[in-house]
Amino acid sequence: MSASLLRQKRTVSITLDPELYRLAKQIGINLSATLAEALKREIRSAENEKWKRDNQDAFQELNRISDEHGLLSDEHRTF
């Protein structure tokens, strides 16, 4: 890993169950990489949920319009 990438990282302290730590080390799991990937997934999930909450009114309005006027593709549906 290059020096510039190392400077972009930050050292933090975490607390783990000792047995989890032992098993992870025994298997060879890279704790930093695993935590980084898990955090990315959690952040992405939280951002998605926030976007849904922020746009809930728009979803409801689109549903209302669709209920009232139907969909543009209704005349082409075969089911």
MOPAC internal coordinates of N, CA, C and O (Angstrom, degrees):
PM7 1SCF
backbone

  N    0.0000 0     0.00 0     0.00 0    0    0    0
  C    1.4513 1     0.00 0     0.00 0    1    0    0
  C    1.5178 1   108.14 1     0.00 0    2    1    0
  O    1.2310 1   121.16 1   -43.72 1    3    2    1
  N    1.3203 1   115.39 1   136.28 1    3    2    1
  C    1.4581 1   119.21 1  -176.18 1    5    3    2
  C    1.5187 1   111.63 1   -74.20 1    6    5    3
  O    1.2310 1   121.15 1   -20.13 1    7    6    5
  N    1.3152 1   115.41 1   159.87 1    7    6    5
  C    1.4665 1   121.26 1  -179.62 1    9    7    6
  C    1.5212 1   111.08 1   -62.65 1   10    9    7
  O    1.2310 1   120.15 1   145.41 1   11   10    9
  N    1.3374 1   117.31 1   -34.59 1   11   10    9
  C    1.4621 1   119.40 1  -179.76 1   13   11   10
  C    1.5284 1   110.95 1   -67.02 1   14   13   11
  O    1.2310 1   120.04 1   143.65 1   15   14   13
  N    1.3370 1   117.53 1   -36.35 1   15   14   13
  C    1.4575 1   119.85 1   176.79 1   17   15   14
  C    1.5203 1   111.44 1   -69.04 1   18   17   15
  O    1.2310 1   120.32 1   142.28 1   19   18   17
  N    1.3191 1   117.00 1   -37.72 1   19   18   17
  C    1.4632 1   119.96 1   178.16 1   21   19   18
  C    1.5140 1   111.20 1   -63.12 1   22   21   19
  O    1.2310 1   119.82 1   143.45 1   23   22   21
  N    1.3147 1   117.94 1   -36.55 1   23   22   21
  C    1.4659 1   121.26 1   179.46 1   25   23   22
  C    1.5180 1   111.41 1   -67.78 1   26   25   23
  O    1.2310 1   120.14 1   155.80 1   27   26   25
  N    1.3272 1   117.34 1   -24.20 1   27   26   25
  C    1.4504 1   120.93 1  -179.26 1   29   27   26
  C    1.5267 1   112.00 1   -79.24 1   30   29   27
  O    1.2310 1   120.17 1   167.39 1   31   30   29
  N    1.2925 1   117.28 1   -12.61 1   31   30   29
  C    1.4592 1   121.17 1  -178.93 1   33   31   30
  C    1.5140 1   110.20 1   -95.44 1   34   33   31
  O    1.2310 1   121.38 1   -19.98 1   35   34   33
  N    1.3124 1   114.96 1   160.02 1   35   34   33
  C    1.4551 1   121.07 1  -179.15 1   37   35   34
  C    1.5180 1   109.01 1  -128.26 1   38   37   35
  O    1.2310 1   120.30 1   -44.12 1   39   38   37
  N    1.3000 1   117.04 1   135.88 1   39   38   37
  C    1.4521 1   122.18 1   177.19 1   41   39   38
  C    1.5226 1   108.90 1   -80.63 1   42   41   39
  O    1.2310 1   121.11 1   -50.95 1   43   42   41
  N    1.3413 1   115.49 1   129.05 1   43   42   41
  C    1.4598 1   120.86 1   178.38 1   45   43   42
  C    1.5206 1   108.96 1  -131.46 1   46   45   43
  O    1.2310 1   121.06 1   -16.80 1   47   46   45
  N    1.2876 1   115.59 1   163.20 1   47   46   45
  C    1.4566 1   121.70 1   177.82 1   49   47   46
  C    1.5201 1   108.63 1  -109.96 1   50   49   47
  O    1.2310 1   120.37 1   -47.73 1   51   50   49
  N    1.3270 1   116.91 1   132.27 1   51   50   49
  C    1.4595 1   121.08 1   176.43 1   53   51   50
  C    1.5235 1   109.02 1  -127.26 1   54   53   51
  O    1.2310 1   120.71 1   -21.04 1   55   54   53
  N    1.3070 1   116.25 1   158.96 1   55   54   53
  C    1.4539 1   121.79 1   177.95 1   57   55   54
  C    1.5170 1   108.56 1  -113.18 1   58   57   55
  O    1.2310 1   120.33 1   -53.06 1   59   58   57
  N    1.3258 1   116.98 1   126.94 1   59   58   57
  C    1.4591 1   122.44 1  -179.05 1   61   59   58
  C    1.5181 1   110.15 1  -124.84 1   62   61   59
  O    1.2310 1   121.51 1   -26.72 1   63   62   61
  N    1.3000 1   114.72 1   153.28 1   63   62   61
  C    1.4539 1   120.81 1   170.06 1   65   63   62
  C    1.5337 1   106.98 1   -61.14 1   66   65   63
  O    1.2310 1   119.63 1   -50.25 1   67   66   65
  N    1.3116 1   118.30 1   129.75 1   67   66   65
  C    1.4747 1   120.37 1  -176.73 1   69   67   66
  C    1.5246 1   114.09 1   -56.39 1   70   69   67
  O    1.2310 1   120.27 1   143.64 1   71   70   69
  N    1.3224 1   117.09 1   -36.36 1   71   70   69
  C    1.4610 1   120.07 1  -179.66 1   73   71   70
  C    1.5280 1   111.10 1   -69.21 1   74   73   71
  O    1.2310 1   120.13 1   140.74 1   75   74   73
  N    1.3396 1   117.36 1   -39.26 1   75   74   73
  C    1.4566 1   120.13 1   175.77 1   77   75   74
  C    1.5163 1   111.16 1   -61.85 1   78   77   75
  O    1.2310 1   121.18 1   137.00 1   79   78   77
  N    1.3221 1   115.35 1   -43.00 1   79   78   77
  C    1.4676 1   120.09 1   179.19 1   81   79   78
  C    1.5308 1   110.43 1   -62.11 1   82   81   79
  O    1.2310 1   120.27 1   135.26 1   83   82   81
  N    1.3138 1   117.10 1   -44.74 1   83   82   81
  C    1.4590 1   121.46 1  -179.28 1   85   83   82
  C    1.5222 1   110.44 1   -61.76 1   86   85   83
  O    1.2310 1   120.41 1   133.05 1   87   86   85
  N    1.3272 1   116.81 1   -46.95 1   87   86   85
  C    1.4640 1   120.22 1  -178.91 1   89   87   86
  C    1.5251 1   111.35 1   -64.69 1   90   89   87
  O    1.2310 1   120.33 1   137.59 1   91   90   89
  N    1.3111 1   116.97 1   -42.41 1   91   90   89
  C    1.4665 1   120.38 1   179.38 1   93   91   90
  C    1.5291 1   110.19 1   -61.19 1   94   93   91
  O    1.2310 1   120.65 1   134.31 1   95   94   93
  N    1.3188 1   116.37 1   -45.69 1   95   94   93
  C    1.4686 1   119.71 1   179.25 1   97   95   94
  C    1.5279 1   111.10 1   -64.66 1   98   97   95
  O    1.2310 1   120.54 1   139.46 1   99   98   97
  N    1.3249 1   116.58 1   -40.54 1   99   98   97
  C    1.4629 1   121.43 1  -179.51 1  101   99   98
  C    1.5303 1   110.94 1   -61.99 1  102  101   99
  O    1.2310 1   120.33 1   140.65 1  103  102  101
  N    1.3053 1   116.98 1   -39.35 1  103  102  101
  C    1.4577 1   121.58 1  -179.43 1  105  103  102
  C    1.5265 1   111.53 1   -80.33 1  106  105  103
  O    1.2310 1   120.47 1   158.90 1  107  106  105
  N    1.3174 1   116.71 1   -21.10 1  107  106  105
  C    1.4639 1   120.52 1   179.95 1  109  107  106
  C    1.5160 1   113.51 1    93.03 1  110  109  107
  O    1.2310 1   120.42 1  -154.43 1  111  110  109
  N    1.3158 1   116.80 1    25.57 1  111  110  109
  C    1.4600 1   120.38 1   178.81 1  113  111  110
  C    1.5164 1   109.55 1   -73.84 1  114  113  111
  O    1.2310 1   121.00 1   -48.51 1  115  114  113
  N    1.3275 1   115.69 1   131.49 1  115  114  113
  C    1.4566 1   121.78 1   176.51 1  117  115  114
  C    1.5281 1   107.17 1   -80.99 1  118  117  115
  O    1.2310 1   120.43 1   -74.86 1  119  118  117
  N    1.3247 1   116.78 1   105.14 1  119  118  117
  C    1.4599 1   121.34 1  -175.04 1  121  119  118
  C    1.5261 1   112.32 1   -61.97 1  122  121  119
  O    1.2310 1   119.93 1   138.19 1  123  122  121
  N    1.3064 1   117.74 1   -41.81 1  123  122  121
  C    1.4628 1   120.60 1  -179.05 1  125  123  122
  C    1.5267 1   111.38 1   -62.62 1  126  125  123
  O    1.2310 1   120.65 1   132.63 1  127  126  125
  N    1.3193 1   116.37 1   -47.37 1  127  126  125
  C    1.4614 1   120.36 1  -179.46 1  129  127  126
  C    1.5214 1   111.05 1   -66.16 1  130  129  127
  O    1.2310 1   120.29 1   139.52 1  131  130  129
  N    1.3162 1   117.04 1   -40.48 1  131  130  129
  C    1.4582 1   121.30 1   179.96 1  133  131  130
  C    1.5212 1   110.90 1   -64.82 1  134  133  131
  O    1.2310 1   120.39 1   134.93 1  135  134  133
  N    1.3145 1   116.86 1   -45.07 1  135  134  133
  C    1.4614 1   120.64 1   178.58 1  137  135  134
  C    1.5278 1   110.66 1   -64.61 1  138  137  135
  O    1.2310 1   120.14 1   138.17 1  139  138  137
  N    1.3196 1   117.33 1   -41.83 1  139  138  137
  C    1.4637 1   120.83 1   180.00 1  141  139  138
  C    1.5270 1   110.64 1   -60.95 1  142  141  139
  O    1.2310 1   119.83 1   135.53 1  143  142  141
  N    1.3257 1   117.93 1   -44.47 1  143  142  141
  C    1.4619 1   121.07 1   179.17 1  145  143  142
  C    1.5229 1   111.32 1   -66.45 1  146  145  143
  O    1.2310 1   120.24 1   138.63 1  147  146  145
  N    1.3307 1   117.14 1   -41.37 1  147  146  145
  C    1.4645 1   120.48 1   178.68 1  149  147  146
  C    1.5261 1   110.66 1   -63.93 1  150  149  147
  O    1.2310 1   120.09 1   139.49 1  151  150  149
  N    1.3242 1   117.44 1   -40.51 1  151  150  149
  C    1.4585 1   120.71 1   177.89 1  153  151  150
  C    1.5260 1   111.81 1   -65.22 1  154  153  151
  O    1.2310 1   120.34 1   140.38 1  155  154  153
  N    1.3208 1   116.96 1   -39.62 1  155  154  153
  C    1.4673 1   120.43 1   177.32 1  157  155  154
  C    1.5221 1   110.37 1   -59.97 1  158  157  155
  O    1.2310 1   120.46 1   134.95 1  159  158  157
  N    1.3483 1   116.72 1   -45.05 1  159  158  157
  C    1.4640 1   120.48 1   178.88 1  161  159  158
  C    1.5243 1   111.24 1   -62.79 1  162  161  159
  O    1.2310 1   120.18 1   136.04 1  163  162  161
  N    1.3322 1   117.27 1   -43.96 1  163  162  161
  C    1.4604 1   121.45 1  -179.48 1  165  163  162
  C    1.5256 1   111.43 1   -64.83 1  166  165  163
  O    1.2310 1   120.59 1   138.35 1  167  166  165
  N    1.3066 1   116.47 1   -41.65 1  167  166  165
  C    1.4722 1   120.93 1   179.47 1  169  167  166
  C    1.5233 1   109.60 1   -64.36 1  170  169  167
  O    1.2310 1   120.45 1   134.12 1  171  170  169
  N    1.3372 1   116.75 1   -45.88 1  171  170  169
  C    1.4646 1   121.36 1   179.00 1  173  171  170
  C    1.5324 1   110.27 1   -59.95 1  174  173  171
  O    1.2310 1   120.56 1   136.49 1  175  174  173
  N    1.3212 1   116.54 1   -43.51 1  175  174  173
  C    1.4557 1   120.81 1   179.21 1  177  175  174
  C    1.5242 1   111.46 1   -63.54 1  178  177  175
  O    1.2310 1   120.35 1   135.58 1  179  178  177
  N    1.3248 1   116.94 1   -44.42 1  179  178  177
  C    1.4681 1   121.17 1   179.49 1  181  179  178
  C    1.5262 1   110.62 1   -64.16 1  182  181  179
  O    1.2310 1   120.17 1   140.03 1  183  182  181
  N    1.3217 1   117.27 1   -39.97 1  183  182  181
  C    1.4717 1   120.62 1   178.35 1  185  183  182
  C    1.5256 1   110.86 1   -65.17 1  186  185  183
  O    1.2310 1   120.47 1   139.84 1  187  186  185
  N    1.3394 1   116.72 1   -40.16 1  187  186  185
  C    1.4624 1   120.57 1   178.22 1  189  187  186
  C    1.5269 1   111.01 1   -63.00 1  190  189  187
  O    1.2310 1   120.53 1   135.98 1  191  190  189
  N    1.3225 1   116.60 1   -44.02 1  191  190  189
  C    1.4606 1   120.56 1   179.24 1  193  191  190
  C    1.5237 1   111.03 1   -64.05 1  194  193  191
  O    1.2310 1   120.33 1   140.00 1  195  194  193
  N    1.3222 1   116.97 1   -40.00 1  195  194  193
  C    1.4653 1   120.66 1   177.97 1  197  195  194
  C    1.5231 1   110.15 1   -63.84 1  198  197  195
  O    1.2310 1   120.19 1   138.18 1  199  198  197
  N    1.3338 1   117.24 1   -41.82 1  199  198  197
  C    1.4593 1   121.05 1   179.02 1  201  199  198
  C    1.5288 1   110.33 1   -61.12 1  202  201  199
  O    1.2310 1   120.68 1   137.30 1  203  202  201
  N    1.3422 1   116.31 1   -42.70 1  203  202  201
  C    1.4596 1   119.92 1   178.38 1  205  203  202
  C    1.5292 1   111.18 1   -61.97 1  206  205  203
  O    1.2310 1   120.37 1   135.62 1  207  206  205
  N    1.3344 1   116.90 1   -44.38 1  207  206  205
  C    1.4733 1   120.41 1   178.17 1  209  207  206
  C    1.5204 1   110.62 1   -62.99 1  210  209  207
  O    1.2310 1   120.51 1   135.04 1  211  210  209
  N    1.3254 1   116.64 1   -44.96 1  211  210  209
  C    1.4675 1   121.23 1  -178.13 1  213  211  210
  C    1.5277 1   112.31 1   -64.11 1  214  213  211
  O    1.2310 1   120.16 1   153.07 1  215  214  213
  N    1.3244 1   117.30 1   -26.93 1  215  214  213
  C    1.4635 1   121.52 1  -175.68 1  217  215  214
  C    1.5292 1   113.12 1  -108.60 1  218  217  215
  O    1.2310 1   120.27 1  -168.69 1  219  218  217
  N    1.3196 1   117.09 1    11.31 1  219  218  217
  C    1.4602 1   121.10 1  -178.15 1  221  219  218
  C    1.5309 1   112.06 1   -57.18 1  222  221  219
  O    1.2310 1   119.93 1   138.13 1  223  222  221
  N    1.3265 1   117.74 1   -41.87 1  223  222  221
  C    1.4700 1   120.91 1   179.29 1  225  223  222
  C    1.5274 1   111.12 1   -61.15 1  226  225  223
  O    1.2310 1   120.41 1   139.40 1  227  226  225
  N    1.3200 1   116.83 1   -40.60 1  227  226  225
  C    1.4609 1   120.92 1   179.39 1  229  227  226
  C    1.5250 1   110.49 1   -65.70 1  230  229  227
  O    1.2310 1   120.00 1   139.65 1  231  230  229
  N    1.3346 1   117.61 1   -40.35 1  231  230  229
  C    1.4671 1   120.84 1   177.44 1  233  231  230
  C    1.5268 1   110.33 1   -60.96 1  234  233  231
  O    1.2310 1   120.99 1   135.30 1  235  234  233
  N    1.3065 1   115.72 1   -44.70 1  235  234  233
  C    1.4594 1   119.97 1  -179.44 1  237  235  234
  C    1.5299 1   111.07 1   -63.39 1  238  237  235
  O    1.2310 1   120.39 1   140.20 1  239  238  237
  N    1.3247 1   116.86 1   -39.80 1  239  238  237
  C    1.4596 1   120.63 1   178.70 1  241  239  238
  C    1.5285 1   110.96 1   -66.14 1  242  241  239
  O    1.2310 1   119.89 1   137.14 1  243  242  241
  N    1.3161 1   117.82 1   -42.86 1  243  242  241
  C    1.4626 1   120.75 1   176.99 1  245  243  242
  C    1.5227 1   111.20 1   -62.18 1  246  245  243
  O    1.2310 1   120.37 1   139.52 1  247  246  245
  N    1.3125 1   116.91 1   -40.48 1  247  246  245
  C    1.4629 1   120.76 1   177.65 1  249  247  246
  C    1.5319 1   110.52 1   -64.25 1  250  249  247
  O    1.2310 1   120.24 1   139.42 1  251  250  249
  N    1.3216 1   117.15 1   -40.58 1  251  250  249
  C    1.4605 1   121.48 1   178.86 1  253  251  250
  C    1.5347 1   110.20 1   -62.40 1  254  253  251
  O    1.2310 1   120.96 1   133.78 1  255  254  253
  N    1.3260 1   115.77 1   -46.22 1  255  254  253
  C    1.4687 1   120.54 1   179.57 1  257  255  254
  C    1.5327 1   110.60 1   -62.12 1  258  257  255
  O    1.2310 1   120.50 1   137.24 1  259  258  257
  N    1.3243 1   116.65 1   -42.76 1  259  258  257
  C    1.4690 1   120.71 1   179.29 1  261  259  258
  C    1.5229 1   110.76 1   -64.63 1  262  261  259
  O    1.2310 1   120.47 1   138.88 1  263  262  261
  N    1.3238 1   116.70 1   -41.12 1  263  262  261
  C    1.4694 1   120.08 1   178.40 1  265  263  262
  C    1.5251 1   110.96 1   -64.33 1  266  265  263
  O    1.2310 1   120.87 1   140.98 1  267  266  265
  N    1.3114 1   115.95 1   -39.02 1  267  266  265
  C    1.4647 1   121.06 1  -176.66 1  269  267  266
  C    1.5280 1   112.42 1   -75.78 1  270  269  267
  O    1.2310 1   120.15 1   138.55 1  271  270  269
  N    1.3321 1   117.32 1   -41.45 1  271  270  269
  C    1.4608 1   121.60 1  -172.25 1  273  271  270
  C    1.5249 1   114.40 1  -113.49 1  274  273  271
  O    1.2310 1   119.83 1   171.35 1  275  274  273
  N    1.3033 1   117.93 1    -8.65 1  275  274  273
  C    1.4558 1   120.97 1  -175.50 1  277  275  274
  C    1.5240 1   110.41 1    78.89 1  278  277  275
  O    1.2310 1   121.36 1     5.68 1  279  278  277
  N    1.3179 1   114.99 1  -174.32 1  279  278  277
  C    1.4580 1   121.37 1  -179.81 1  281  279  278
  C    1.5210 1   110.13 1  -103.75 1  282  281  279
  O    1.2310 1   120.32 1   -27.18 1  283  282  281
  N    1.3171 1   116.99 1   152.82 1  283  282  281
  C    1.4646 1   121.27 1   177.90 1  285  283  282
  C    1.5216 1   111.57 1   -60.84 1  286  285  283
  O    1.2310 1   120.09 1   153.38 1  287  286  285
  N    1.2988 1   117.43 1   -26.62 1  287  286  285
  C    1.4583 1   121.39 1  -176.60 1  289  287  286
  C    1.5214 1   113.12 1   -90.79 1  290  289  287
  O    1.2310 1   119.46 1  -179.60 1  291  290  289
  N    1.3240 1   118.63 1     0.40 1  291  290  289
  C    1.4622 1   120.97 1  -176.53 1  293  291  290
  C    1.5260 1   113.04 1   -55.53 1  294  293  291
  O    1.2310 1   119.75 1   140.26 1  295  294  293
  N    1.3141 1   118.09 1   -39.74 1  295  294  293
  C    1.4721 1   120.48 1  -176.64 1  297  295  294
  C    1.5204 1   112.44 1   -71.94 1  298  297  295
  O    1.2310 1   120.25 1   165.77 1  299  298  297
  N    1.3488 1   117.13 1   -14.23 1  299  298  297
  C    1.4733 1   120.85 1  -178.99 1  301  299  298
  C    1.5220 1   113.14 1  -101.40 1  302  301  299
  O    1.2310 1   120.73 1   176.65 1  303  302  301
  N    1.3055 1   116.21 1    -3.35 1  303  302  301
  C    1.4758 1   120.00 1  -177.53 1  305  303  302
  C    1.5136 1   110.54 1   -71.08 1  306  305  303
  O    1.2310 1   120.57 1   -39.06 1  307  306  305
  N    1.3275 1   116.52 1   140.94 1  307  306  305
  C    1.4633 1   121.27 1   178.73 1  309  307  306
  C    1.5201 1   111.41 1  -110.46 1  310  309  307
  O    1.2310 1   120.20 1  -169.97 1  311  310  309
  N    1.3097 1   117.23 1    10.03 1  311  310  309
  C    1.4695 1   120.04 1   180.00 1  313  311  310
  C    1.4929 1   111.03 1  -126.53 1  314  313  311
  O    1.2310 1   120.10 1   180.00 1  315  314  313

